[in-house]
């Protein structure tokens, strides 16, 4: 009996190891895509330091319209090449609303905040996005989505680490307080819409992601173009747009396409860790290039960000039971 029990235990251990290896292989592609997306975002945030001679168009609304227009054209081209199925009216409406909620509304809220919110405060407030995703994904995300054990704790640890690296400037006026609220609203909007977008994309039939992405990005491009035309009617020569076109094609467009690609392959909570990993990468790149002195608080903050984001992305997943509550998300 003892020998038989030992064989059963060994078989069980091998089965668990095989399942663990399969889970790692299954996550490898999406995690690599997420890290590449964060690397592109970190390069974009460090552009002025890495390439100070590169002049880009400073009218951000037009730059955003250009990036989304290029993404929409790419998605349309893929749809035609692959003969993608047509979307129904309901799916097309979902794509348009997701484009507004994921891209347009947050950008407008950030623009409203303007100079009242510093860059460090903005990064710190956007670290709340994974917390929002953890809270809302059980209700708005995929019905069969597996929840990461301890995701809420990991997200809160990462927020604490972000606050150590990017301290928040306490608003000292009504305008400053309203601007901070606008940034928080943008983070909440992205977190909620990301949950809904993952659910909508997962429900699409095979091959329908490209037309869905075309509508979402096309809606955003149209909105930004209209706002840009209303705010700035100047028309400049093609020469002044070449640096913008080059940077958008090399950095912004791949990042946007990666984000859309991940919606089919990753749940919302790990996807929102991009707001943690991208600032972390930017800081690590800056440390490698400039080798500044790092105090203990900032060093512990970087470790906390890495630990929290890493836990959300790599921790063991569990299938939530019917009627489960938020308290079950952190049970080990």
C-alpha positions, 0 to 999 in steps of 0.5 A: 500500500505504501509503494502504491501511495508513493506512485500516486503521489509522484504521478500527482506531482508530475501532473501538477508540474506539467500543468504549471509548465503548460500555464507558463507556456500559455502565458509566455506570448501575452506576457512578452507582448505586454512587456514590449508594449510597456517598453514602447510606452517607456521609450515614449515617455523618455523621448525628450531625454533620449532624442532631444534633437527630435522635434515632434509636433506639440499639438497632442490632439493631432498627434493622437488622431494621427496614431489612431488613424494609422491603427485604423488603416492597419486594421482595415488592411488586415480585415481585407487581406484576411476577409474578416467577417462583418460585425453586427450592429451591436458589435460595431456599437460596442467597438465605437463605445470602447474606443471612446471609453478607452481612448477618447474620454481619458485623454479629454479628462487628462487634457482638462487637468492640464498643468494643474497636475504634475507628471509624477502625480499623474503617474501615481494616480494612474497606478490605481487602474489595476485596482479598478480592474480587480474590483470590476472585472468579476462583473464586467469582464469575461464570464469564464475569466480566471482571477489571479489569487491575491490580485487586490493585494498585489495591486495595492502593494504596487500603488504603495510602491508607485507613491514612493517613487512618484510622490503626489503633490497635494492640491492646494486649490479647488482647481488643483483638486478638480484636476486630480479628480479628473485624472482619477476619473480617467484611470477609473474609465480606462479600468472599467472600459478595459474590463468591458473591452476584453469581454466584448473581444472575447465574444467575437467570432474568429477573425473579427478582431481586426474589424472591431479594432478598426471601428474602435481606433477609427472612432477615436481618430475621428473624435481627436481630428474633430477636436484638433480642427476646432482647437487649432486650424493651422495647416503646416507643410509635410516637412514639419510632420515627418518626425511625427509620422516617423515616431508614430509609426515606430513607437505609437502604432506598434504599442496601440496594435499590441494593446488591441492584440492583448485583449483577446489573450489576457484578462483585464487585470494583468493588462492594466499592469501596463500603468505600473510596468511602463513607469518602472521600465522608464525609471530603470532605463533612466537609472542605466543611462544616467546612474543617479543616486537612488534613495532607500524610499525610491529603491523600495518603491521600485521593488514594490512596483515590480513585486505587485505587478509581477504577482498580478501577471504570474501568480496562480489563477483560480476559477471564481465560484458562482456568487463569489464576492470581492473577498474571494479574490484574495483567498490563497 
